[in-house]
Amino acid sequence: MKEEVLRVLDQVRPGLQADGGDVELVDVTEDGIVKVRLKGACGSCPMSTMTLKMGIERAMKEQIPGVKEVVGV
């Protein structure tokens, strides 16, 4: 599943980079929890929770059936 997660992150990354941020994969657990770290402008943005849940998590769940949740670390 890790390769699929990396593929989805590569799809959302250009939008984050356009705003001065980025995302880094930290871990993918066996129970479908994806741990990521928002970097750059995204790490300190007040809208980072929305980016994480409505952007990254939604894309992951749509494309990877085994993903249960995306959390920031």
VENTA-V327087 format. One record per backbone hydrogen bond with DSSP energy under -0.5 kcal/mol. CO is the residue of the C=O (numbers start at 0). NH is the residue of the N-H. Records with the same first field share a line. If there is no record, write none. Layout:
CO->NH + NH
//
This chain:
0->4
1->5
2->6
3->7
4->8
5->9
6->10
7->11
8->12
9->13
11->14 + 15
12->16
13->17
14->18
15->18 + 20
16->19
19->40
21->38
23->36
26->34
28->31
31->33 + 67 + 68
32->28 + 34
33->35 + 70
34->25 + 26
35->72
36->23
38->21 + 41
39->42 + 43
40->43 + 44
44->47
46->50
47->51
48->52
49->53 + 54
50->54 + 55
51->56
52->57
54->58
55->59
56->60
57->61
58->62
59->63
63->66
68->33
70->35
//
